[in-house]
Amino acid sequence: LREFRYFFVRKVMFTKHSYAFVVFPGGFGTLDELFEIIALVQTQRIEPIPVVLVDTAYWKGLVQWLSTHLIEEGTIERHDLEIFKVVDTKTQVYKAIREFYAKKKRIKRYKKKK
């Protein structure tokens, strides 16, 4: 267990040392960390990483809002919603992470062949 005096240090450390982000229902802190990761991936400041939101019913309203308001306003593009995946079970979490890395491995092999 690590404790951090400053919140930004905590975010830097978990961003740097994580291989996946599994996000459960939470409050402002959870949303802050979630949007930080999504923004870093979207702006290509970090390598893409699996971002998995758990509990479809909980995240439904937020995803719907992102899908309508932000896309309609032109502040994100539809493909930005592919940065994360929403699931309900631990099996689906595991599958989402495995599929992400399997796809990444296939892309890496393809690029080497060129």
Biopython code that builds the backbone (N, CA, C, O; Angstrom):
import numpy as np
from Bio.PDB.StructureBuilder import StructureBuilder

atoms = [
    (1, "LEU", "N", (0.849, -1.189, 0.000)),
    (1, "LEU", "CA", (0.000, 0.000, 0.000)),
    (1, "LEU", "C", (0.882, 1.235, 0.000)),
    (1, "LEU", "O", (1.804, 1.363, 0.805)),
    (2, "ARG", "N", (0.583, 2.129, -0.907)),
    (2, "ARG", "CA", (1.323, 3.390, -0.980)),
    (2, "ARG", "C", (0.396, 4.542, -0.656)),
    (2, "ARG", "O", (-0.759, 4.576, -1.082)),
    (3, "GLU", "N", (0.922, 5.478, 0.103)),
    (3, "GLU", "CA", (0.166, 6.685, 0.393)),
    (3, "GLU", "C", (0.901, 7.868, -0.220)),
    (3, "GLU", "O", (2.130, 7.931, -0.207)),
    (4, "PHE", "N", (0.119, 8.808, -0.759)),
    (4, "PHE", "CA", (0.699, 9.978, -1.394)),
    (4, "PHE", "C", (0.140, 11.230, -0.752)),
    (4, "PHE", "O", (-1.063, 11.341, -0.514)),
    (5, "ARG", "N", (1.016, 12.157, -0.478)),
    (5, "ARG", "CA", (0.591, 13.418, 0.110)),
    (5, "ARG", "C", (-0.181, 14.260, -0.905)),
    (5, "ARG", "O", (-1.160, 14.926, -0.567)),
    (6, "TYR", "N", (0.285, 14.215, -2.164)),
    (6, "TYR", "CA", (-0.335, 15.020, -3.202)),
    (6, "TYR", "C", (-1.039, 14.127, -4.219)),
    (6, "TYR", "O", (-0.496, 13.118, -4.668)),
    (7, "PHE", "N", (-2.243, 14.516, -4.565)),
    (7, "PHE", "CA", (-3.070, 13.723, -5.467)),
    (7, "PHE", "C", (-2.424, 13.573, -6.842)),
    (7, "PHE", "O", (-2.486, 12.495, -7.434)),
    (8, "PHE", "N", (-1.805, 14.634, -7.361)),
    (8, "PHE", "CA", (-1.215, 14.558, -8.697)),
    (8, "PHE", "C", (-0.089, 13.535, -8.748)),
    (8, "PHE", "O", (0.108, 12.895, -9.781)),
    (9, "VAL", "N", (0.653, 13.367, -7.657)),
    (9, "VAL", "CA", (1.728, 12.363, -7.624)),
    (9, "VAL", "C", (1.130, 10.971, -7.714)),
    (9, "VAL", "O", (1.659, 10.107, -8.413)),
    (10, "ARG", "N", (0.040, 10.754, -7.016)),
    (10, "ARG", "CA", (-0.660, 9.467, -7.077)),
    (10, "ARG", "C", (-1.083, 9.162, -8.519)),
    (10, "ARG", "O", (-0.909, 8.040, -8.994)),
    (11, "LYS", "N", (-1.636, 10.158, -9.208)),
    (11, "LYS", "CA", (-2.090, 9.940, -10.587)),
    (11, "LYS", "C", (-0.911, 9.652, -11.519)),
    (11, "LYS", "O", (-1.006, 8.792, -12.395)),
    (12, "VAL", "N", (0.174, 10.354, -11.333)),
    (12, "VAL", "CA", (1.361, 10.098, -12.161)),
    (12, "VAL", "C", (1.850, 8.667, -11.936)),
    (12, "VAL", "O", (2.156, 7.961, -12.897)),
    (13, "MET", "N", (1.924, 8.242, -10.697)),
    (13, "MET", "CA", (2.438, 6.911, -10.379)),
    (13, "MET", "C", (1.532, 5.813, -10.932)),
    (13, "MET", "O", (2.028, 4.852, -11.521)),
    (14, "PHE", "N", (0.224, 5.934, -10.755)),
    (14, "PHE", "CA", (-0.613, 4.845, -11.267)),
    (14, "PHE", "C", (-0.689, 4.873, -12.782)),
    (14, "PHE", "O", (-0.895, 3.830, -13.403)),
    (15, "THR", "N", (-0.530, 6.032, -13.389)),
    (15, "THR", "CA", (-0.515, 6.091, -14.850)),
    (15, "THR", "C", (0.752, 5.449, -15.395)),
    (15, "THR", "O", (0.706, 4.703, -16.372)),
    (16, "LYS", "N", (1.847, 5.732, -14.780)),
    (16, "LYS", "CA", (3.145, 5.234, -15.245)),
    (16, "LYS", "C", (3.296, 3.725, -15.063)),
    (16, "LYS", "O", (3.931, 3.067, -15.886)),
    (17, "HIS", "N", (2.731, 3.179, -14.015)),
    (17, "HIS", "CA", (2.997, 1.788, -13.657)),
    (17, "HIS", "C", (1.830, 0.830, -13.894)),
    (17, "HIS", "O", (1.866, -0.304, -13.417)),
    (18, "SER", "N", (0.809, 1.257, -14.610)),
    (18, "SER", "CA", (-0.362, 0.405, -14.821)),
    (18, "SER", "C", (-0.381, -0.186, -16.218)),
    (18, "SER", "O", (0.099, 0.418, -17.176)),
    (19, "TYR", "N", (-0.946, -1.380, -16.311)),
    (19, "TYR", "CA", (-1.109, -2.052, -17.600)),
    (19, "TYR", "C", (-2.563, -2.066, -18.044)),
    (19, "TYR", "O", (-2.866, -2.430, -19.180)),
    (20, "ALA", "N", (-3.459, -1.674, -17.152)),
    (20, "ALA", "CA", (-4.884, -1.573, -17.458)),
    (20, "ALA", "C", (-5.529, -0.730, -16.364)),
    (20, "ALA", "O", (-5.025, -0.648, -15.244)),
    (21, "PHE", "N", (-6.646, -0.110, -16.706)),
    (21, "PHE", "CA", (-7.425, 0.645, -15.733)),
    (21, "PHE", "C", (-8.816, 0.044, -15.691)),
    (21, "PHE", "O", (-9.543, 0.055, -16.685)),
    (22, "VAL", "N", (-9.173, -0.473, -14.548)),
    (22, "VAL", "CA", (-10.494, -1.037, -14.331)),
    (22, "VAL", "C", (-11.185, -0.088, -13.362)),
    (22, "VAL", "O", (-10.762, 0.065, -12.216)),
    (23, "VAL", "N", (-12.247, 0.545, -13.834)),
    (23, "VAL", "CA", (-12.880, 1.629, -13.088)),
    (23, "VAL", "C", (-14.255, 1.181, -12.598)),
    (23, "VAL", "O", (-15.112, 0.777, -13.384)),
    (24, "PHE", "N", (-14.441, 1.260, -11.307)),
    (24, "PHE", "CA", (-15.710, 0.900, -10.685)),
    (24, "PHE", "C", (-16.477, 2.181, -10.354)),
    (24, "PHE", "O", (-15.888, 3.262, -10.332)),
    (25, "PRO", "N", (-17.775, 2.075, -10.099)),
    (25, "PRO", "CA", (-18.555, 3.256, -9.740)),
    (25, "PRO", "C", (-17.899, 4.035, -8.605)),
    (25, "PRO", "O", (-17.397, 3.462, -7.637)),
    (26, "GLY", "N", (-17.917, 5.343, -8.751)),
    (26, "GLY", "CA", (-17.311, 6.194, -7.734)),
    (26, "GLY", "C", (-17.752, 7.625, -7.906)),
    (26, "GLY", "O", (-18.700, 7.919, -8.635)),
    (27, "GLY", "N", (-17.058, 8.507, -7.230)),
    (27, "GLY", "CA", (-17.426, 9.913, -7.239)),
    (27, "GLY", "C", (-16.473, 10.765, -8.056)),
    (27, "GLY", "O", (-15.928, 10.322, -9.068)),
    (28, "PHE", "N", (-16.282, 11.994, -7.602)),
    (28, "PHE", "CA", (-15.470, 12.946, -8.351)),
    (28, "PHE", "C", (-14.022, 12.481, -8.537)),
    (28, "PHE", "O", (-13.439, 12.681, -9.602)),
    (29, "GLY", "N", (-13.447, 11.867, -7.513)),
    (29, "GLY", "CA", (-12.073, 11.381, -7.633)),
    (29, "GLY", "C", (-11.947, 10.325, -8.711)),
    (29, "GLY", "O", (-11.004, 10.333, -9.503)),
    (30, "THR", "N", (-12.908, 9.417, -8.732)),
    (30, "THR", "CA", (-12.920, 8.366, -9.754)),
    (30, "THR", "C", (-13.067, 8.969, -11.143)),
    (30, "THR", "O", (-12.357, 8.581, -12.071)),
    (31, "LEU", "N", (-13.987, 9.917, -11.285)),
    (31, "LEU", "CA", (-14.192, 10.564, -12.585)),
    (31, "LEU", "C", (-12.955, 11.351, -13.010)),
    (31, "LEU", "O", (-12.596, 11.358, -14.187)),
    (32, "ASP", "N", (-12.312, 12.006, -12.065)),
    (32, "ASP", "CA", (-11.097, 12.758, -12.364)),
    (32, "ASP", "C", (-10.023, 11.819, -12.916)),
    (32, "ASP", "O", (-9.404, 12.111, -13.939)),
    (33, "GLU", "N", (-9.808, 10.707, -12.242)),
    (33, "GLU", "CA", (-8.799, 9.748, -12.690)),
    (33, "GLU", "C", (-9.185, 9.130, -14.034)),
    (33, "GLU", "O", (-8.327, 8.952, -14.899)),
    (34, "LEU", "N", (-10.453, 8.802, -14.216)),
    (34, "LEU", "CA", (-10.926, 8.228, -15.470)),
    (34, "LEU", "C", (-10.699, 9.190, -16.633)),
    (34, "LEU", "O", (-10.134, 8.802, -17.655)),
    (35, "PHE", "N", (-11.128, 10.427, -16.487)),
    (35, "PHE", "CA", (-10.988, 11.387, -17.578)),
    (35, "PHE", "C", (-9.530, 11.763, -17.823)),
    (35, "PHE", "O", (-9.153, 12.075, -18.953)),
    (36, "GLU", "N", (-8.719, 11.736, -16.792)),
    (36, "GLU", "CA", (-7.278, 11.981, -16.976)),
    (36, "GLU", "C", (-6.687, 10.927, -17.913)),
    (36, "GLU", "O", (-5.967, 11.260, -18.854)),
    (37, "ILE", "N", (-6.994, 9.657, -17.650)),
    (37, "ILE", "CA", (-6.464, 8.566, -18.468)),
    (37, "ILE", "C", (-7.011, 8.657, -19.896)),
    (37, "ILE", "O", (-6.256, 8.534, -20.861)),
    (38, "ILE", "N", (-8.308, 8.869, -20.027)),
    (38, "ILE", "CA", (-8.905, 8.965, -21.363)),
    (38, "ILE", "C", (-8.272, 10.118, -22.143)),
    (38, "ILE", "O", (-7.967, 9.965, -23.326)),
    (39, "ALA", "N", (-8.073, 11.259, -21.502)),
    (39, "ALA", "CA", (-7.474, 12.408, -22.183)),
    (39, "ALA", "C", (-6.031, 12.127, -22.584)),
    (39, "ALA", "O", (-5.606, 12.525, -23.669)),
    (40, "LEU", "N", (-5.275, 11.453, -21.733)),
    (40, "LEU", "CA", (-3.884, 11.124, -22.063)),
    (40, "LEU", "C", (-3.803, 10.172, -23.249)),
    (40, "LEU", "O", (-2.923, 10.306, -24.100)),
    (41, "VAL", "N", (-4.715, 9.217, -23.305)),
    (41, "VAL", "CA", (-4.745, 8.292, -24.451)),
    (41, "VAL", "C", (-5.201, 9.040, -25.700)),
    (41, "VAL", "O", (-4.588, 8.916, -26.760)),
    (42, "GLN", "N", (-6.268, 9.812, -25.575)),
    (42, "GLN", "CA", (-6.826, 10.550, -26.724)),
    (42, "GLN", "C", (-5.788, 11.476, -27.355)),
    (42, "GLN", "O", (-5.702, 11.567, -28.579)),
    (43, "THR", "N", (-5.008, 12.156, -26.532)),
    (43, "THR", "CA", (-4.032, 13.118, -27.023)),
    (43, "THR", "C", (-2.664, 12.481, -27.282)),
    (43, "THR", "O", (-1.690, 13.170, -27.585)),
    (44, "GLN", "N", (-2.613, 11.172, -27.158)),
    (44, "GLN", "CA", (-1.406, 10.385, -27.418)),
    (44, "GLN", "C", (-0.230, 10.788, -26.530)),
    (44, "GLN", "O", (0.922, 10.763, -26.962)),
    (45, "ARG", "N", (-0.535, 11.160, -25.286)),
    (45, "ARG", "CA", (0.518, 11.476, -24.317)),
    (45, "ARG", "C", (1.030, 10.216, -23.640)),
    (45, "ARG", "O", (2.137, 10.191, -23.102)),
    (46, "ILE", "N", (0.204, 9.159, -23.673)),
    (46, "ILE", "CA", (0.624, 7.845, -23.184)),
    (46, "ILE", "C", (0.217, 6.810, -24.228)),
    (46, "ILE", "O", (-0.664, 7.046, -25.055)),
    (47, "GLU", "N", (0.878, 5.668, -24.168)),
    (47, "GLU", "CA", (0.502, 4.561, -25.041)),
    (47, "GLU", "C", (-0.927, 4.144, -24.702)),
    (47, "GLU", "O", (-1.321, 4.195, -23.537)),
    (48, "PRO", "N", (-1.703, 3.735, -25.691)),
    (48, "PRO", "CA", (-3.046, 3.231, -25.387)),
    (48, "PRO", "C", (-2.969, 2.100, -24.366)),
    (48, "PRO", "O", (-2.047, 1.285, -24.382)),
    (49, "ILE", "N", (-3.938, 2.073, -23.501)),
    (49, "ILE", "CA", (-4.001, 1.095, -22.418)),
    (49, "ILE", "C", (-5.468, 0.720, -22.241)),
    (49, "ILE", "O", (-6.342, 1.557, -22.468)),
    (50, "PRO", "N", (-5.759, -0.518, -21.841)),
    (50, "PRO", "CA", (-7.163, -0.870, -21.647)),
    (50, "PRO", "C", (-7.795, -0.036, -20.519)),
    (50, "PRO", "O", (-7.250, 0.071, -19.421)),
    (51, "VAL", "N", (-8.939, 0.540, -20.823)),
    (51, "VAL", "CA", (-9.727, 1.276, -19.828)),
    (51, "VAL", "C", (-11.085, 0.589, -19.807)),
    (51, "VAL", "O", (-11.834, 0.641, -20.783)),
    (52, "VAL", "N", (-11.393, -0.051, -18.688)),
    (52, "VAL", "CA", (-12.609, -0.860, -18.584)),
    (52, "VAL", "C", (-13.470, -0.309, -17.448)),
    (52, "VAL", "O", (-13.044, -0.251, -16.294)),
    (53, "LEU", "N", (-14.685, 0.091, -17.801)),
    (53, "LEU", "CA", (-15.641, 0.587, -16.805)),
    (53, "LEU", "C", (-16.555, -0.559, -16.412)),
    (53, "LEU", "O", (-17.106, -1.243, -17.275)),
    (54, "VAL", "N", (-16.717, -0.770, -15.123)),
    (54, "VAL", "CA", (-17.511, -1.892, -14.637)),
    (54, "VAL", "C", (-18.865, -1.404, -14.119)),
    (54, "VAL", "O", (-18.928, -0.512, -13.272)),
    (55, "ASP", "N", (-19.929, -1.986, -14.625)),
    (55, "ASP", "CA", (-21.323, -1.745, -14.238)),
    (55, "ASP", "C", (-22.023, -0.867, -15.276)),
    (55, "ASP", "O", (-22.100, 0.354, -15.138)),
    (56, "THR", "N", (-22.521, -1.517, -16.299)),
    (56, "THR", "CA", (-23.181, -0.838, -17.416)),
    (56, "THR", "C", (-24.271, 0.118, -16.946)),
    (56, "THR", "O", (-24.371, 1.239, -17.444)),
    (57, "ALA", "N", (-25.083, -0.316, -15.994)),
    (57, "ALA", "CA", (-26.182, 0.525, -15.514)),
    (57, "ALA", "C", (-25.652, 1.826, -14.897)),
    (57, "ALA", "O", (-26.244, 2.889, -15.083)),
    (58, "TYR", "N", (-24.559, 1.739, -14.179)),
    (58, "TYR", "CA", (-23.985, 2.917, -13.531)),
    (58, "TYR", "C", (-23.438, 3.909, -14.556)),
    (58, "TYR", "O", (-23.674, 5.111, -14.436)),
    (59, "TRP", "N", (-22.718, 3.425, -15.552)),
    (59, "TRP", "CA", (-22.028, 4.282, -16.522)),
    (59, "TRP", "C", (-22.908, 4.700, -17.699)),
    (59, "TRP", "O", (-22.512, 5.561, -18.485)),
    (60, "LYS", "N", (-24.084, 4.109, -17.833)),
    (60, "LYS", "CA", (-24.942, 4.334, -19.001)),
    (60, "LYS", "C", (-25.222, 5.822, -19.262)),
    (60, "LYS", "O", (-25.067, 6.288, -20.391)),
    (61, "GLY", "N", (-25.624, 6.553, -18.247)),
    (61, "GLY", "CA", (-25.961, 7.970, -18.418)),
    (61, "GLY", "C", (-24.768, 8.800, -18.857)),
    (61, "GLY", "O", (-24.903, 9.670, -19.717)),
    (62, "LEU", "N", (-23.610, 8.546, -18.282)),
    (62, "LEU", "CA", (-22.403, 9.278, -18.650)),
    (62, "LEU", "C", (-22.007, 8.974, -20.092)),
    (62, "LEU", "O", (-21.692, 9.883, -20.859)),
    (63, "VAL", "N", (-22.026, 7.696, -20.457)),
    (63, "VAL", "CA", (-21.659, 7.311, -21.820)),
    (63, "VAL", "C", (-22.638, 7.918, -22.818)),
    (63, "VAL", "O", (-22.238, 8.377, -23.888)),
    (64, "GLN", "N", (-23.909, 7.917, -22.468)),
    (64, "GLN", "CA", (-24.918, 8.524, -23.347)),
    (64, "GLN", "C", (-24.663, 10.022, -23.508)),
    (64, "GLN", "O", (-24.761, 10.554, -24.614)),
    (65, "TRP", "N", (-24.341, 10.695, -22.419)),
    (65, "TRP", "CA", (-24.048, 12.126, -22.465)),
    (65, "TRP", "C", (-22.819, 12.402, -23.329)),
    (65, "TRP", "O", (-22.825, 13.329, -24.139)),
    (66, "LEU", "N", (-21.772, 11.605, -23.160)),
    (66, "LEU", "CA", (-20.576, 11.751, -23.988)),
    (66, "LEU", "C", (-20.921, 11.537, -25.459)),
    (66, "LEU", "O", (-20.444, 12.257, -26.337)),
    (67, "SER", "N", (-21.757, 10.538, -25.708)),
    (67, "SER", "CA", (-22.127, 10.168, -27.071)),
    (67, "SER", "C", (-22.955, 11.240, -27.769)),
    (67, "SER", "O", (-22.897, 11.374, -28.991)),
    (68, "THR", "N", (-23.709, 11.987, -27.009)),
    (68, "THR", "CA", (-24.542, 13.017, -27.634)),
    (68, "THR", "C", (-23.893, 14.392, -27.520)),
    (68, "THR", "O", (-23.477, 14.966, -28.527)),
    (69, "HIS", "N", (-23.807, 14.909, -26.342)),
    (69, "HIS", "CA", (-23.373, 16.294, -26.155)),
    (69, "HIS", "C", (-21.965, 16.569, -26.683)),
    (69, "HIS", "O", (-21.773, 17.505, -27.458)),
    (70, "LEU", "N", (-20.994, 15.781, -26.282)),
    (70, "LEU", "CA", (-19.621, 16.093, -26.683)),
    (70, "LEU", "C", (-19.388, 15.882, -28.172)),
    (70, "LEU", "O", (-18.663, 16.646, -28.810)),
    (71, "ILE", "N", (-20.001, 14.849, -28.715)),
    (71, "ILE", "CA", (-19.854, 14.621, -30.159)),
    (71, "ILE", "C", (-20.590, 15.705, -30.940)),
    (71, "ILE", "O", (-20.064, 16.233, -31.920)),
    (72, "GLU", "N", (-21.808, 16.039, -30.506)),
    (72, "GLU", "CA", (-22.564, 17.097, -31.177)),
    (72, "GLU", "C", (-21.842, 18.438, -31.117)),
    (72, "GLU", "O", (-21.890, 19.216, -32.070)),
    (73, "GLU", "N", (-21.177, 18.707, -30.005)),
    (73, "GLU", "CA", (-20.442, 19.964, -29.847)),
    (73, "GLU", "C", (-19.114, 19.937, -30.592)),
    (73, "GLU", "O", (-18.479, 20.976, -30.769)),
    (74, "GLY", "N", (-18.695, 18.766, -31.023)),
    (74, "GLY", "CA", (-17.435, 18.643, -31.749)),
    (74, "GLY", "C", (-16.208, 18.641, -30.858)),
    (74, "GLY", "O", (-15.090, 18.846, -31.329)),
    (75, "THR", "N", (-16.417, 18.412, -29.570)),
    (75, "THR", "CA", (-15.274, 18.417, -28.648)),
    (75, "THR", "C", (-14.576, 17.060, -28.573)),
    (75, "THR", "O", (-13.427, 16.980, -28.138)),
    (76, "ILE", "N", (-15.257, 15.997, -28.991)),
    (76, "ILE", "CA", (-14.621, 14.688, -29.162)),
    (76, "ILE", "C", (-15.166, 14.092, -30.455)),
    (76, "ILE", "O", (-16.171, 14.553, -30.996)),
    (77, "GLU", "N", (-14.488, 13.067, -30.932)),
    (77, "GLU", "CA", (-14.948, 12.348, -32.109)),
    (77, "GLU", "C", (-15.507, 10.992, -31.679)),
    (77, "GLU", "O", (-15.169, 10.481, -30.611)),
    (78, "ARG", "N", (-16.354, 10.425, -32.509)),
    (78, "ARG", "CA", (-17.001, 9.160, -32.164)),
    (78, "ARG", "C", (-15.979, 8.082, -31.790)),
    (78, "ARG", "O", (-16.211, 7.310, -30.859)),
    (79, "HIS", "N", (-14.864, 8.024, -32.499)),
    (79, "HIS", "CA", (-13.876, 6.982, -32.214)),
    (79, "HIS", "C", (-13.221, 7.159, -30.839)),
    (79, "HIS", "O", (-12.631, 6.214, -30.316)),
    (80, "ASP", "N", (-13.314, 8.349, -30.253)),
    (80, "ASP", "CA", (-12.784, 8.553, -28.902)),
    (80, "ASP", "C", (-13.521, 7.697, -27.875)),
    (80, "ASP", "O", (-12.966, 7.362, -26.828)),
    (81, "LEU", "N", (-14.758, 7.347, -28.173)),
    (81, "LEU", "CA", (-15.522, 6.498, -27.255)),
    (81, "LEU", "C", (-15.005, 5.060, -27.240)),
    (81, "LEU", "O", (-15.387, 4.267, -26.378)),
    (82, "GLU", "N", (-14.142, 4.727, -28.191)),
    (82, "GLU", "CA", (-13.540, 3.396, -28.236)),
    (82, "GLU", "C", (-12.338, 3.276, -27.307)),
    (82, "GLU", "O", (-11.774, 2.191, -27.166)),
    (83, "ILE", "N", (-11.941, 4.368, -26.678)),
    (83, "ILE", "CA", (-10.820, 4.344, -25.734)),
    (83, "ILE", "C", (-11.172, 3.482, -24.531)),
    (83, "ILE", "O", (-10.290, 2.883, -23.915)),
    (84, "PHE", "N", (-12.442, 3.416, -24.197)),
    (84, "PHE", "CA", (-12.859, 2.616, -23.036)),
    (84, "PHE", "C", (-13.930, 1.615, -23.445)),
    (84, "PHE", "O", (-14.559, 1.732, -24.496)),
    (85, "LYS", "N", (-14.109, 0.640, -22.586)),
    (85, "LYS", "CA", (-15.124, -0.385, -22.805)),
    (85, "LYS", "C", (-15.919, -0.526, -21.511)),
    (85, "LYS", "O", (-15.356, -0.447, -20.419)),
    (86, "VAL", "N", (-17.224, -0.734, -21.636)),
    (86, "VAL", "CA", (-18.092, -0.887, -20.465)),
    (86, "VAL", "C", (-18.537, -2.339, -20.375)),
    (86, "VAL", "O", (-19.025, -2.908, -21.352)),
    (87, "VAL", "N", (-18.368, -2.940, -19.193)),
    (87, "VAL", "CA", (-18.711, -4.346, -18.986)),
    (87, "VAL", "C", (-19.412, -4.511, -17.638)),
    (87, "VAL", "O", (-19.550, -3.564, -16.864)),
    (88, "ASP", "N", (-19.852, -5.752, -17.384)),
    (88, "ASP", "CA", (-20.560, -6.016, -16.128)),
    (88, "ASP", "C", (-19.938, -7.081, -15.231)),
    (88, "ASP", "O", (-20.177, -7.073, -14.023)),
    (89, "THR", "N", (-19.158, -7.983, -15.779)),
    (89, "THR", "CA", (-18.655, -9.100, -14.973)),
    (89, "THR", "C", (-17.132, -9.140, -14.970)),
    (89, "THR", "O", (-16.480, -8.549, -15.831)),
    (90, "LYS", "N", (-16.577, -9.846, -13.991)),
    (90, "LYS", "CA", (-15.115, -9.971, -13.938)),
    (90, "LYS", "C", (-14.591, -10.745, -15.145)),
    (90, "LYS", "O", (-13.475, -10.498, -15.601)),
    (91, "THR", "N", (-15.379, -11.671, -15.658)),
    (91, "THR", "CA", (-14.979, -12.399, -16.865)),
    (91, "THR", "C", (-14.877, -11.443, -18.048)),
    (91, "THR", "O", (-13.945, -11.544, -18.847)),
    (92, "GLN", "N", (-15.827, -10.517, -18.167)),
    (92, "GLN", "CA", (-15.792, -9.532, -19.246)),
    (92, "GLN", "C", (-14.618, -8.560, -19.082)),
    (92, "GLN", "O", (-14.033, -8.123, -20.073)),
    (93, "VAL", "N", (-14.276, -8.223, -17.847)),
    (93, "VAL", "CA", (-13.113, -7.365, -17.594)),
    (93, "VAL", "C", (-11.861, -8.060, -18.113)),
    (93, "VAL", "O", (-11.074, -7.476, -18.858)),
    (94, "TYR", "N", (-11.691, -9.305, -17.712)),
    (94, "TYR", "CA", (-10.527, -10.097, -18.120)),
    (94, "TYR", "C", (-10.472, -10.215, -19.647)),
    (94, "TYR", "O", (-9.415, -10.039, -20.254)),
    (95, "LYS", "N", (-11.610, -10.511, -20.249)),
    (95, "LYS", "CA", (-11.680, -10.662, -21.706)),
    (95, "LYS", "C", (-11.326, -9.351, -22.415)),
    (95, "LYS", "O", (-10.604, -9.367, -23.412)),
    (96, "ALA", "N", (-11.820, -8.229, -21.916)),
    (96, "ALA", "CA", (-11.540, -6.931, -22.534)),
    (96, "ALA", "C", (-10.045, -6.623, -22.505)),
    (96, "ALA", "O", (-9.491, -6.122, -23.484)),
    (97, "ILE", "N", (-9.404, -6.919, -21.396)),
    (97, "ILE", "CA", (-7.967, -6.665, -21.271)),
    (97, "ILE", "C", (-7.183, -7.597, -22.189)),
    (97, "ILE", "O", (-6.269, -7.163, -22.890)),
    (98, "ARG", "N", (-7.541, -8.875, -22.181)),
    (98, "ARG", "CA", (-6.856, -9.852, -23.049)),
    (98, "ARG", "C", (-7.013, -9.479, -24.527)),
    (98, "ARG", "O", (-6.044, -9.527, -25.285)),
    (99, "GLU", "N", (-8.224, -9.110, -24.932)),
    (99, "GLU", "CA", (-8.469, -8.737, -26.330)),
    (99, "GLU", "C", (-7.683, -7.488, -26.718)),
    (99, "GLU", "O", (-7.173, -7.399, -27.835)),
    (100, "PHE", "N", (-7.583, -6.532, -25.811)),
    (100, "PHE", "CA", (-6.823, -5.313, -26.079)),
    (100, "PHE", "C", (-5.375, -5.659, -26.405)),
    (100, "PHE", "O", (-4.828, -5.195, -27.405)),
    (101, "TYR", "N", (-4.760, -6.476, -25.553)),
    (101, "TYR", "CA", (-3.348, -6.809, -25.758)),
    (101, "TYR", "C", (-3.137, -7.767, -26.922)),
    (101, "TYR", "O", (-2.090, -7.722, -27.568)),
    (102, "ALA", "N", (-4.097, -8.623, -27.201)),
    (102, "ALA", "CA", (-3.995, -9.501, -28.375)),
    (102, "ALA", "C", (-4.024, -8.655, -29.646)),
    (102, "ALA", "O", (-3.244, -8.890, -30.569)),
    (103, "LYS", "N", (-4.916, -7.682, -29.692)),
    (103, "LYS", "CA", (-5.015, -6.793, -30.854)),
    (103, "LYS", "C", (-3.736, -5.965, -30.993)),
    (103, "LYS", "O", (-3.219, -5.796, -32.097)),
    (104, "LYS", "N", (-3.239, -5.460, -29.894)),
    (104, "LYS", "CA", (-2.019, -4.653, -29.908)),
    (104, "LYS", "C", (-0.837, -5.482, -30.423)),
    (104, "LYS", "O", (0.001, -4.982, -31.173)),
    (105, "LYS", "N", (-0.781, -6.727, -30.023)),
    (105, "LYS", "CA", (0.288, -7.629, -30.469)),
    (105, "LYS", "C", (0.194, -7.871, -31.974)),
    (105, "LYS", "O", (1.210, -7.875, -32.669)),
    (106, "ARG", "N", (-1.036, -8.074, -32.481)),
    (106, "ARG", "CA", (-1.234, -8.277, -33.927)),
    (106, "ARG", "C", (-0.806, -7.035, -34.711)),
    (106, "ARG", "O", (-0.176, -7.157, -35.761)),
    (107, "ILE", "N", (-1.136, -5.865, -34.220)),
    (107, "ILE", "CA", (-0.770, -4.618, -34.883)),
    (107, "ILE", "C", (0.742, -4.467, -34.902)),
    (107, "ILE", "O", (1.316, -4.070, -35.917)),
    (108, "LYS", "N", (1.384, -4.778, -33.793)),
    (108, "LYS", "CA", (2.845, -4.665, -33.701)),
    (108, "LYS", "C", (3.522, -5.604, -34.692)),
    (108, "LYS", "O", (4.483, -5.216, -35.355)),
    (109, "ARG", "N", (3.026, -6.837, -34.798)),
    (109, "ARG", "CA", (3.582, -7.801, -35.764)),
    (109, "ARG", "C", (3.393, -7.296, -37.183)),
    (109, "ARG", "O", (4.302, -7.409, -38.006)),
    (110, "TYR", "N", (2.229, -6.741, -37.481)),
    (110, "TYR", "CA", (1.925, -6.228, -38.810)),
    (110, "TYR", "C", (2.901, -5.097, -39.177)),
    (110, "TYR", "O", (3.423, -5.062, -40.292)),
    (111, "LYS", "N", (3.136, -4.197, -38.258)),
    (111, "LYS", "CA", (4.028, -3.074, -38.523)),
    (111, "LYS", "C", (5.457, -3.546, -38.768)),
    (111, "LYS", "O", (6.169, -2.950, -39.576)),
    (112, "LYS", "N", (5.885, -4.600, -38.088)),
    (112, "LYS", "CA", (7.241, -5.127, -38.278)),
    (112, "LYS", "C", (7.416, -5.723, -39.664)),
    (112, "LYS", "O", (8.510, -5.655, -40.224)),
    (113, "LYS", "N", (6.360, -6.310, -40.237)),
    (113, "LYS", "CA", (6.428, -6.937, -41.547)),
    (113, "LYS", "C", (6.629, -5.929, -42.659)),
    (113, "LYS", "O", (7.198, -6.264, -43.698)),
    (114, "LYS", "N", (6.174, -4.700, -42.464)),
    (114, "LYS", "CA", (6.255, -3.684, -43.524)),
    (114, "LYS", "C", (7.668, -3.231, -43.773)),
    (114, "LYS", "O", (7.901, -2.382, -44.633)),
]
sb = StructureBuilder()
sb.init_structure("model")
sb.init_model(0)
sb.init_chain("A")
sb.init_seg("    ")
for serial, (resi, resn, name, xyz) in enumerate(atoms, 1):
    if name == "N":
        sb.init_residue(resn, " ", resi, " ")
    sb.init_atom(name, np.array(xyz, "f"), 0.0, 1.0, " ", f" {name:<3s}", serial, name[0])
structure = sb.get_structure()
